Amino acid sequence: MSTTQTVPQGKDTAIQGELYMSFELGDKSWKVTASDDRHTPSRYNVDAGDTAAVAHCIDQAQERCKLEGARVHSCYEAGRDGWWLHRWLIEQGVDNIVVDSSSIEVNRHARRAKTDRIDGDKLLAMLLRHHRGERVWSVVHEPTPEDEDARRTHRELARLTKERTSHMNRIGSLLVLHNLRPHVIIGGRDWPAWWARHGEQVPPVLRAEIERESARLTLVKQQVKALEAARRQELADGKQPLVAQLALLRAIGPKGAWVLVKELFGWRRFANRRELAGCLGLAPTPYASGDSQIEQGISKAGNKRARTMLIELAWSWLRLQPESALTQWFNRRFAGAGKRTRRVGIVAMARKLVIVLWRYLQNGEIPAGATLKPATA
């Protein structure tokens, strides 16, 4: 996030003599809006991904504003284009920032006008305010290309696992149309023999569809197996020390440790526990207006993958680390309550858990009362 402080309105000396640009990124075309806050904004349409056209727009805007050679500041919303544009702009000497789109203020009218031109002008106006010192949005922290690439393995595994389940459910649903309910795991070791015995009971067109679905399921399972084997090999070769260190704790396996390290602990740096909770969307969201005092729950504005994994690990921690201080705290507060209260409590437990895991990786502090897995020979 930006660490600048708010300054009184009207003190705009920080922006004089510099060019400011916003990018509204679309699938086929981009809207580039540029100004120095003295001239009306210049607007350019370029083909998506055309860096030469973007560079030409910068030159045109500098010439129009008589700012040849002046410093250029720019911004765009985080989205499907990722970080390549940010890195290219930095290479060109542009001071670029990537903005969390959920932190951008919007008009609260029920029907608000929205066009690329309006959005580009809005981004440019907020960029000017940002450089005057106002806190108007959240700036996304950039991973290194290596850290960004390292996140692909577990993300692809999650997608393939979901696809595998989808294929299995589809085959099961098609078989039920003819009252066939496999007593074996679809796509498993015993599936070919079961299908050889019962496949003739299915009409030929449907049988061909199921066989094509089975072929796709087989391919997905092979890819999952290959990715999991590669991940195990990296751990065995000592190439993932943080993952290995985290997996030493009971209740945390290689999968959970991998996700937390690659999404959170491996490349992000936190000054305190509030920054850590905010990054995960586990920060509280109070609503206080007049006599109304309402707690709206967690913000859910952070990393969804890491947050989901932490909640899963929190349930495992309760079961496998019964003597830990965290488990005892949860049992005192929520064990005797109803299901909904326990679900609320497990989110609080996840917040506390990620803080102790952060301290464990940073300083080697084993969570109070927690035990490590026995060393393997």
C-alpha positions in Angstrom: 0.0 0.0 0.0 1.0 3.6 -0.4 2.7 5.1 2.6 2.3 8.7 1.7 0.4 11.1 4.0 -2.4 13.4 3.2 -1.4 17.1 2.6 -3.7 20.1 2.5 -5.5 20.6 -0.8 -4.0 23.1 -3.1 -0.4 22.1 -2.5 0.2 20.7 -6.0 3.8 21.7 -6.4 4.8 18.0 -6.4 3.1 17.5 -9.8 4.2 20.5 -11.7 6.5 19.9 -14.7 5.7 16.1 -14.9 3.4 14.0 -17.1 0.7 11.7 -15.7 -0.9 8.9 -17.6 -3.6 6.3 -16.9 -4.3 3.1 -18.8 -7.7 1.6 -19.2 -6.8 -1.9 -20.4 -9.3 -3.8 -22.6 -9.1 -7.1 -24.5 -8.8 -5.5 -27.9 -7.9 -1.9 -27.3 -6.5 0.4 -24.6 -7.5 3.9 -23.6 -4.5 6.1 -22.7 -5.3 9.3 -20.9 -2.5 11.9 -20.2 -2.2 15.3 -18.7 0.2 17.5 -16.6 -2.8 19.0 -14.6 -2.5 22.3 -16.5 -3.9 21.1 -19.9 -7.0 19.2 -20.6 -6.4 15.5 -20.8 -5.2 14.0 -24.1 -6.8 10.7 -24.9 -5.4 8.0 -27.2 -6.7 4.7 -28.4 -4.1 2.0 -29.1 -4.3 -1.7 -29.9 -4.0 -3.9 -26.8 -0.4 -4.9 -26.2 1.1 -2.4 -28.8 4.0 -1.1 -26.8 5.3 1.0 -29.8 2.0 2.8 -29.9 2.1 3.4 -26.1 5.6 4.9 -26.5 4.4 7.1 -29.3 1.5 8.3 -27.1 4.0 9.3 -24.4 6.0 11.3 -26.9 2.9 13.0 -28.2 1.6 13.9 -24.7 5.0 15.3 -23.7 5.2 17.4 -26.9 1.7 18.7 -26.4 2.3 19.7 -22.8 5.8 21.0 -23.6 7.4 18.5 -21.2 10.0 16.8 -23.5 12.2 14.7 -21.3 10.1 15.2 -18.2 9.4 12.4 -15.8 6.3 10.3 -16.5 4.0 8.8 -13.9 1.4 6.2 -14.9 -1.1 3.7 -13.4 -3.5 0.9 -14.4 -5.8 -1.5 -12.6 -4.5 -5.0 -11.7 -6.1 -7.5 -14.0 -5.6 -10.1 -16.7 -2.5 -8.4 -18.2 -0.6 -9.0 -15.0 2.8 -7.5 -14.6 4.4 -7.5 -18.0 3.2 -3.9 -18.8 4.3 -2.6 -15.5 7.8 -4.1 -16.1 8.0 -2.7 -19.6 7.0 0.8 -18.4 9.6 0.7 -15.7 12.2 -0.3 -18.3 11.2 2.8 -20.3 11.8 5.0 -17.3 8.1 5.5 -16.4 7.1 5.6 -12.7 4.2 3.1 -12.9 2.0 1.7 -10.2 -0.5 -1.1 -10.3 -3.7 -0.4 -8.4 -6.0 -2.7 -6.6 -9.3 -2.2 -8.5 -11.5 -3.0 -5.4 -9.9 0.0 -3.6 -11.0 2.6 -6.3 -13.7 4.9 -5.1 -16.9 4.8 -7.2 -20.1 6.9 -7.5 -22.7 5.4 -5.2 -25.7 6.4 -7.4 -27.9 3.5 -8.3 -27.2 4.2 -12.0 -23.8 5.5 -12.7 -22.3 6.2 -16.1 -19.4 4.0 -17.0 -17.3 4.1 -20.1 -13.6 3.6 -20.9 -13.2 7.4 -21.2 -14.8 8.1 -17.8 -12.8 5.4 -16.2 -9.6 6.7 -17.8 -10.3 10.2 -16.6 -11.1 8.9 -13.1 -7.8 7.0 -12.9 -5.9 10.0 -14.1 -7.5 12.3 -11.5 -6.8 9.8 -8.7 -3.2 9.4 -9.9 -2.8 13.2 -9.5 -4.3 13.1 -6.0 -2.0 10.1 -5.2 1.1 12.1 -6.1 -0.1 15.1 -4.1 0.0 12.9 -1.0 -3.6 11.7 -0.6 -4.4 8.1 0.2 -6.9 7.3 -2.5 -6.3 3.6 -3.3 -4.2 0.6 -2.5 -1.1 -0.1 -4.6 -0.4 -3.7 -5.4 3.0 -5.1 -4.4 5.0 -6.5 -7.4 6.4 -10.0 -7.3 9.7 -10.7 -9.1 9.3 -12.6 -12.3 10.7 -15.7 -10.6 8.3 -15.5 -7.7 5.4 -14.9 -10.1 6.3 -18.0 -12.1 6.8 -20.1 -9.0 3.0 -19.7 -8.2 2.0 -21.5 -11.4 2.5 -25.1 -10.1 0.0 -25.1 -7.2 -2.5 -23.0 -9.2 -2.4 -25.4 -12.1 -2.8 -28.3 -9.7 -5.8 -26.7 -8.1 -7.4 -26.2 -11.5 -6.6 -29.8 -12.6 -8.0 -31.2 -9.4 -11.2 -29.4 -9.9 -11.3 -30.6 -13.5 -10.7 -34.2 -12.4 -13.7 -34.0 -10.1 -15.8 -32.5 -12.8 -15.0 -35.4 -15.2 -15.8 -38.0 -12.5 -19.1 -36.4 -11.6 -20.0 -36.1 -15.3 -19.4 -39.8 -15.9 -21.3 -40.8 -12.8 -24.3 -38.7 -13.9 -24.4 -40.2 -17.3 -24.3 -43.7 -15.9 -27.2 -43.0 -13.6 -29.4 -42.3 -16.6 -29.3 -46.1 -17.1 -29.3 -47.1 -13.4 -25.6 -47.9 -13.4 -24.0 -46.9 -10.1 -20.3 -47.9 -10.0 -19.1 -49.4 -6.8 -15.6 -48.5 -7.8 -13.9 -45.1 -8.1 -14.5 -43.7 -11.6 -11.2 -43.5 -13.4 -9.5 -45.5 -10.6 -7.5 -48.7 -10.8 -10.6 -51.0 -10.9 -12.5 -48.7 -13.3 -11.5 -50.4 -16.7 -12.6 -53.9 -15.5 -15.9 -52.5 -14.2 -16.5 -50.6 -17.5 -15.7 -53.7 -19.5 -18.4 -55.6 -17.7 -21.1 -53.0 -17.7 -20.4 -50.8 -20.7 -22.5 -52.9 -23.0 -25.6 -51.8 -21.0 -25.2 -48.3 -22.3 -26.5 -47.2 -25.7 -23.6 -46.8 -28.3 -23.7 -43.0 -28.6 -23.7 -42.5 -24.8 -21.0 -45.1 -24.5 -18.8 -43.3 -26.9 -19.4 -40.0 -24.9 -18.4 -41.7 -21.6 -15.3 -43.1 -23.2 -14.2 -39.7 -24.5 -14.9 -38.3 -21.0 -12.8 -41.1 -19.5 -10.0 -40.3 -21.9 -10.0 -36.7 -20.7 -10.1 -37.9 -17.1 -7.1 -40.1 -17.7 -5.1 -37.3 -19.2 -5.9 -34.9 -16.3 -4.9 -37.6 -13.8 -1.6 -38.1 -15.6 -0.9 -34.3 -15.5 -1.8 -34.1 -11.8 0.5 -37.1 -11.0 3.4 -35.5 -13.0 3.0 -32.1 -11.2 2.8 -33.7 -7.8 5.9 -35.8 -8.6 7.9 -32.7 -9.7 6.9 -30.9 -6.5 8.0 -33.8 -4.3 11.3 -34.0 -6.1 11.9 -30.3 -5.5 11.3 -30.9 -1.8 13.5 -33.9 -1.7 16.3 -32.0 -3.4 16.2 -29.2 -0.8 15.1 -26.6 -3.3 12.2 -25.4 -1.2 13.6 -24.7 2.3 10.7 -22.6 3.5 8.2 -25.2 2.4 10.1 -27.9 4.2 10.4 -25.8 7.3 6.7 -25.1 7.4 5.8 -28.7 6.7 7.8 -29.8 9.9 4.8 -28.7 12.0 2.1 -31.2 12.7 -1.2 -30.4 10.9 0.6 -28.7 7.9 1.4 -30.9 5.0 3.5 -30.2 1.8 0.5 -29.0 -0.1 -0.6 -26.4 2.5 3.0 -25.3 3.1 3.6 -24.9 -0.6 0.6 -22.7 -1.1 1.4 -20.4 1.9 5.0 -20.0 0.9 4.4 -19.3 -2.8 1.4 -17.0 -2.3 2.5 -15.3 0.9 5.6 -16.0 2.9 8.1 -16.6 0.1 8.3 -13.1 -1.4 6.1 -10.7 0.6 7.5 -8.7 3.5 5.3 -7.5 6.4 6.1 -4.9 9.1 3.5 -6.2 11.6 0.6 -8.6 12.0 -2.0 -6.1 10.8 -0.3 -5.9 7.4 -0.3 -9.7 7.3 -4.0 -10.0 8.1 -4.9 -7.2 5.7 -3.0 -8.9 2.9 -5.2 -12.0 3.4 -8.5 -10.2 3.8 -8.7 -11.3 7.5 -8.8 -7.8 8.8 -12.1 -6.7 10.5 -14.5 -4.4 8.8 -16.3 -2.2 11.4 -19.3 0.0 10.5 -19.7 2.9 13.0 -22.0 5.8 12.1 -23.7 7.8 14.9 -25.2 5.3 17.3 -24.9 2.4 14.9 -21.9 0.1 15.8 -21.8 -3.0 13.6 -19.0 -5.5 12.9 -19.3 -6.6 9.3 -16.9 -9.5 9.5 -13.6 -9.8 7.6 -12.9 -7.8 4.5 -12.1 -10.7 2.2 -10.1 -8.2 0.1 -6.8 -10.2 0.1 -5.4 -13.4 -1.3 -8.2 -15.8 -1.6 -6.1 -18.9 -2.2 -4.0 -18.4 0.9 -7.0 -17.4 3.0 -8.9 -20.6 2.0 -5.9 -22.8 2.7 -5.4 -21.2 6.1 -9.0 -21.9 7.1 -8.5 -25.6 6.1 -5.3 -25.7 8.1 -7.0 -24.1 11.1 -9.4 -27.1 11.3 -6.5 -29.5 10.9 -4.6 -27.7 13.6 -7.4 -28.2 16.1 -7.3 -31.9 15.5 -3.6 -32.5 15.3 -2.2 -29.9 17.7 -4.6 -30.4 20.7 -2.0 -29.1 23.3 -1.1 -25.9 21.5 -2.1 -22.5 22.9 -4.1 -21.8 19.8 -6.2 -24.9 20.1 -6.8 -24.2 23.8 -7.8 -20.6 23.0 -10.3 -21.9 20.4 -11.8 -24.5 22.8 -12.3 -21.9 25.5 -14.0 -19.5 23.2 -15.9 -21.5 20.7 -15.9 -25.3 21.4 -19.1 -25.3 23.3 -20.9 -22.9 20.9 -23.2 -23.6 17.9 -22.1 -24.4 14.4 -22.3 -20.8 13.1 -20.2 -19.5 16.0 -17.6 -22.2 15.5 -17.4 -21.2 11.8 -16.9 -17.6 12.9 -14.3 -18.7 15.4 -12.3 -20.7 12.9 -11.7 -17.5 10.9 -10.3 -15.9 14.0 -8.3 -19.0 14.5 -6.9 -18.8 11.0 -5.8 -15.2 11.6 -4.0 -16.1 14.7 -2.5 -19.2 13.0 -1.0 -17.2 10.1 0.7 -14.8 12.6 2.4 -17.6 14.5 3.4 -19.3 11.2 4.9 -16.0 10.0 6.9 -15.6 13.3 8.0 -19.3 13.0 9.4 -18.7 9.5 10.9 -15.3 10.3 12.4 -16.0 13.7 12.2 -19.8 14.2 9.7 -19.4 17.0 7.7 -22.6 17.3 4.1 -21.8 18.1 3.4 -22.2 21.9 2.5 -25.8 22.8 2.9 -27.0 19.2 4.8 -30.1 18.3 6.9 -31.0 15.3 6.7 -34.1 13.2 9.1 -36.9 14.1 12.3 -36.9 12.1 12.4 -39.5 9.4 15.4 -41.8 9.1 
